[in-house]
Amino acid sequence: MAGRQTVIALKLFAAADGDVASKHTQDLIALRPTDAELEAARPWVVEQDALDEFAQIVDEVIDHVLTHR
């Protein structure tokens, strides 16, 4: 069974691969992650995609989650 931090990281990764209306983004918002939990997940998520733009996409998802949690 995955722990909370792992679920947050996986949902952030999946949300960054979709859009803000995706189920993964909505699931992430429902988890109500703290700033610290999102900051802890970010480095792993960014490493999962080699595109330079991916880090910016991850940051946009984080901003969206912070606004809507």
FENPE-V416999 format. One record per residue. N is the residue number from 1. RES is the residue in three letters. PHI is phi in whole degrees, 0 to 359 (none if undefined). Layout:
N;RES;PHI / N;RES;PHI
//
This chain:
1;MET;none / 2;ALA;280 / 3;GLY;282 / 4;ARG;303 / 5;GLN;297 / 6;THR;294 / 7;VAL;298 / 8;ILE;298 / 9;ALA;297 / 10;LEU;294 / 11;LYS;293 / 12;LEU;296 / 13;PHE;299 / 14;ALA;295 / 15;ALA;294 / 16;ALA;291 / 17;ASP;270 / 18;GLY;238 / 19;ASP;223 / 20;VAL;292 / 21;ALA;267 / 22;SER;291 / 23;LYS;300 / 24;HIS;295 / 25;THR;294 / 26;GLN;296 / 27;ASP;298 / 28;LEU;297 / 29;ILE;299 / 30;ALA;296 / 31;LEU;288 / 32;ARG;50 / 33;PRO;294 / 34;THR;283 / 35;ASP;305 / 36;ALA;297 / 37;GLU;293 / 38;LEU;292 / 39;GLU;298 / 40;ALA;290 / 41;ALA;282 / 42;ARG;306 / 43;PRO;301 / 44;TRP;296 / 45;VAL;297 / 46;VAL;299 / 47;GLU;292 / 48;GLN;280 / 49;ASP;221 / 50;ALA;280 / 51;LEU;295 / 52;ASP;299 / 53;GLU;286 / 54;PHE;298 / 55;ALA;300 / 56;GLN;293 / 57;ILE;296 / 58;VAL;300 / 59;ASP;297 / 60;GLU;294 / 61;VAL;295 / 62;ILE;301 / 63;ASP;301 / 64;HIS;297 / 65;VAL;296 / 66;LEU;298 / 67;THR;285 / 68;HIS;250 / 69;ARG;283
//
